[in-house]
Amino acid sequence: STHRGTLFPYTTLFRSVSQSRYNYTVVSNAANQVVEVKYNFIPQAIGGSFRNGFAFQLDGINAAQVIRTIRSRQSGTLFQINSNGTETGQSVANIPVFSSAQDLLPSSGGGIGVNTNPNAPFVSPETIQITVVFQENGRTATGQAAIASPAIHSTSFI
């Protein structure tokens, strides 16, 4: 099933437009266990000069339950990443998306922000795709139970 929505009410990272700011698709097996979740994130605007980053946490999911992550773009150098793509030092699965929104939406020269001034050139947003794999070739991570339902909790930081 596919889910869409907005992760934050802030205009510092995402601009309110008619398109979704994120969506995710849950892929399940015949036993209704989550095999993988495919996420798409679309940063639309930057409303200031701070270098904002973004990650999300899978509530109730241990980091060891993630077999691996597949990314369309690396998250930057701010995060220390385990071999399975989760953030190092966290027991709950935290998935870094990007270290700095400015790396995704470079300034068009129209002031401090990006895509916040209607008189400045528009910068086309980049879609970041991340697939979190919980089962692969019929196996779960060693010693881990199958996932029944993912819940997402977003985290932005400066």
C-alpha positions in Angstrom: 0.0 0.0 0.0 1.2 3.6 -0.7 1.0 6.4 1.8 1.4 10.1 1.2 1.7 13.2 3.4 3.8 16.0 4.8 6.5 15.4 7.3 6.7 18.8 8.9 4.7 21.9 9.1 7.9 24.0 8.7 8.5 26.0 5.6 12.3 25.8 6.2 12.6 22.5 4.4 9.4 21.9 2.5 7.2 24.3 0.5 3.5 23.8 0.5 2.5 22.9 -3.0 -0.1 20.5 -4.4 2.3 17.5 -4.6 3.1 15.3 -1.7 6.3 15.9 0.2 6.9 12.3 0.9 5.3 9.0 0.1 6.1 5.4 1.0 5.1 2.0 -0.3 5.0 -1.1 2.0 5.8 -4.3 0.2 4.5 -7.4 2.1 4.8 -11.1 1.6 1.9 -13.7 1.6 2.1 -13.9 5.4 1.5 -10.1 5.6 5.0 -9.5 6.9 6.8 -6.4 5.7 9.6 -7.3 3.2 10.6 -3.7 2.4 9.4 -0.2 2.6 10.2 2.2 -0.3 10.4 5.9 0.7 10.4 9.0 -1.6 11.3 12.4 0.0 11.1 15.7 -2.0 12.7 18.7 -0.3 10.9 21.7 -1.9 12.3 24.9 -0.3 14.8 26.2 2.2 13.6 29.2 4.1 16.9 30.3 5.8 20.7 30.0 5.9 21.0 27.2 8.4 22.2 23.9 6.9 19.3 21.7 7.9 19.5 17.9 7.8 16.8 15.2 7.9 16.5 11.7 9.2 13.6 9.5 10.2 13.1 6.9 12.8 11.1 3.7 12.4 9.3 3.5 15.8 9.4 0.1 17.4 11.9 -1.2 14.9 15.3 -2.3 16.2 18.2 -1.2 14.0 19.3 -4.9 13.8 16.0 -5.7 12.0 17.1 -3.8 8.9 19.0 -6.0 6.5 20.1 -3.1 4.3 19.1 0.2 2.8 19.2 1.1 -0.9 19.7 4.8 -1.6 19.4 7.0 -4.7 21.8 9.4 -3.0 24.2 9.2 -0.1 23.1 11.1 3.0 26.3 13.2 3.4 29.1 13.0 5.9 27.3 14.2 9.0 26.0 10.7 9.9 28.0 7.7 11.0 26.3 4.8 9.2 26.2 1.1 10.1 26.7 -1.4 7.2 22.9 -1.9 7.0 22.4 1.8 6.4 21.0 2.8 9.9 22.6 5.5 12.0 25.4 4.2 14.3 24.8 4.2 18.0 21.0 4.0 17.9 19.1 1.0 19.0 15.9 2.0 17.1 16.2 2.2 13.3 17.2 5.7 12.4 17.5 6.3 8.6 19.5 9.4 7.5 18.1 11.0 4.4 20.4 14.0 4.0 22.9 16.0 6.0 22.2 19.4 4.4 19.2 20.6 2.3 21.6 23.0 0.5 23.3 20.0 -1.1 20.0 19.1 -2.7 18.7 22.6 -3.5 21.6 24.9 -4.3 20.9 28.6 -4.2 19.7 30.2 -7.4 21.1 33.6 -6.3 17.7 35.0 -5.3 18.3 35.7 -1.6 18.9 33.6 1.4 16.4 30.8 0.8 15.7 28.6 -2.1 12.2 28.4 -3.7 10.8 30.9 -1.2 10.8 34.1 -3.3 8.4 34.0 -6.3 10.7 36.5 -8.1 13.8 34.3 -7.9 14.6 31.5 -10.3 12.9 28.2 -9.3 15.2 25.3 -8.4 13.8 21.9 -9.4 13.7 19.6 -6.4 15.4 16.2 -6.3 13.5 13.1 -5.2 15.5 11.0 -2.7 14.6 7.4 -2.8 15.4 5.0 0.1 14.4 1.4 0.3 14.6 -0.2 3.7 14.9 -4.0 3.4 13.6 -6.2 6.2 13.5 -9.6 4.4 15.7 -10.7 1.6 15.4 -14.0 -0.3 12.9 -15.2 2.3 15.2 -14.5 5.3 15.0 -11.8 8.1 18.0 -10.3 9.8 19.7 -12.9 12.0 17.8 -13.5 15.2 15.2 -10.9 14.4 11.4 -11.2 14.2 9.5 -10.3 11.1 8.0 -6.8 10.9 4.2 -6.4 10.9 3.8 -2.6 10.4 6.3 0.3 10.2 5.6 3.7 11.9 7.6 6.7 10.9 8.8 9.6 13.1 10.7 12.4 11.4 13.6 14.4 12.8 15.1 17.6 11.4 18.2 19.2 12.8 20.5 22.1 12.3 
